[in-house]
Amino acid sequence: MSSTPYPTDPTYEVRFGLVYRDLLLIPSSAVFLAAGILLVGENPFIGVAGMLLGGGYLAVRLITVLSRRVALRVDVTGVTLGAVPPWPRTHTATVPWSDIEAVVLWRQVTGRTSVRYLGLQRRAGLAPLPGSLRSGLLKKMTRSVVPRDVPLQLAIDSRPVSFWRLDEKRLAEAIDRFSPGVELVRAD
């Protein structure tokens, strides 16, 4: 019997699934859905809004959890950044180590909370990753909400650490194992 805390496979892979935040958001969404159903007869606008908010979140979480898609994979070939369902699998990007200069963890502040992102600082001149922003208007909007110390190309090629849990220690170990020249940068 092995006493190692991780499997012998050195690949670091995380799939979309339940996270701690769901302990609050799933019951809250169920309350919104139930309130919406109860209120739709008395106040259709509020009832429909409650059903859309609560039901929408519950539907997205169900699709995300049942998909079991890869959110992040670090292996000998490079780094795979998954796409949150219901976005199509074509938005998943696999980047070879030869294109990566650094793996960057950064935060986007959103009011009283923040959203953590994992991005890849890639060599200059490469095409945007599948699933990255391409619209000029969306890039301008992104620039206005992303911290100034995060380069725009890094921001648009990043993925939110949402609907999955990041184990920084295992991420760092996998990067060191597969591409010791690539840095793990914490800009958050």
N, C-alpha and C positions, 0 to 999 in steps of 0.2 A: 504494500500500500504506500502510495507516494504522499509526502507531506508538502509538496509544492502547492502554493496557493492558486496557480494557474495551470491550464493544460500545457502539455509539452509542445503544442503547436505555437510557434512564436508569432503568428499572425494576430493582430489586434483588430477585432471586428465587433461592432456594436450594431444592433438592429433597433428599428423604431419599436417602441413599446410603452408600457405604463411608466410614469415617473412620479416622484413625490408630489409635485404640483397637482396631479390628477386627484389626489385625496381631497382637495378643496374644490377643484374645478368641475369634476364629474358630478358630485352631489349638487353643486350650485347650478349647473346646467340643467340637471333634472328638475330642480325647483323652478327655474325659468320656464322650462317646457310645460310643467304641470300648471303653473300660474297662467301661462299663455292659453292653455286649453280651457281652463276655468273662466278666464276673462274674455274670451273671444266673443261670447254672446252679449256681454255688457258693453265692452269697449273693443271693437274689432281691431283698431289700430294697435293698441297696447297688447292685445291678445296675440295677434299675428307676430308682432315684434318679439314678444317673449318666446313664442314657439320657434321662430327663426333663430334667435340667439341660442337658446338652450338646445333645441333639436339640431341646429347646425353644428355646434361644438361636439355634441354627442356623436353625430354621424361621422364627423372628421376623425374623432378619436377612435371610433370603432373601425373605420377603414384603415387608419394608421396602425393600430394594434394588430388587426387581423392580417395585414399585408406582410408583416415580418420582413420587410425590405431592409437592406443594408443601409444604415445611416452613415457609417464611417468604417473604412477598412484600410489598414496599414499592413502591407505585406512586401514581399520581395520585388514586386513589379512597380509599386508606388503607393499612392494614396487615392482611395475611392471616396468621393463625396456623394452621398445619396440624395435623392429628392423626396421631400415629404409627400406622402400620398395625400391628396388625390392627384398631385402632379404626375405626369407620365414618367415611366422609367427612362425615357430618352433624356431626361434632365439630370440623370446620374452621370458624374464625370469621374473618369479614372485618369490620373495624372502620373506619368512616369517620373521616377526619382531624378532623372537627368533634367527635367524641366523645373524642379522645385529648388528654391533657394532657402526657404524657411517655412515652417508651419507656425501660424500666428493665431493666438487666442486673444480676442478683443471683445469689448462690450459696447453696446449701443444703449445709451440711457433713454428710457421711455417713461417720463414722469418720475414717480417715486420708486420705480423698479428699473431693471435693465435686462437686456437680452444678450446672452453670451453667443459669440460667433467663433467658428473655426475657419480660418482662411489659409490659402496657400500663396505665399509670395513666390511668384514664378519668374522665370527669365523674361526680360523685356522683349516686346514685340510678338508675343504669342497671342493667338486668337482667344476670345473669351471662351470660358468653359461652357459645356452644355448646361442649360438651366440658369445661366448668368444673365443679368440685365443687358439688354442690347439697345433699348430705346434711349435716345438722347434725353428726353423729358424725364424718364425714370432715373437716369444717371444723375441728372441735376437734382432731382428730389432726394436721391440717396446722399449726394454730397452735402445737402443741407442738414441731414440728421445724423450723419456718421462723424465720429470724433475727427478733428483736423489732423491728428497724428496718424490716422489710418489712411494709407493711399487709396484713391478711388478704385484702381484696378483690383487691389486686394479686397476691398469691400464688396465689389460686385461679383467676385469669384468666391465669396465666403458662403457658408451655410450656417443657419442658426442651430445652436445646441438646444433644440426643442424636440420634445417627444422621444428623447433618448438621453442616456446618462453618459457623461464623459468621465473616464478614469484617466486623469492626467499622468499618473505614474506609469500605467501600462502604455499610454500613448508615447511618453518619453522613451520608455524601454524599447518599443517597437521602432521608433525613429532611429535610436542609437544602433539597434541591431541591423536594420536594413540599409540605412544611409547615414553613417556617422557624420558626414559633412553637412547635413541639413540640421539647422538649429530649430529648437522649439522656443518661440518667442512669446512671452506673456505680456501683452500690451493692455491688460485689464488690471 
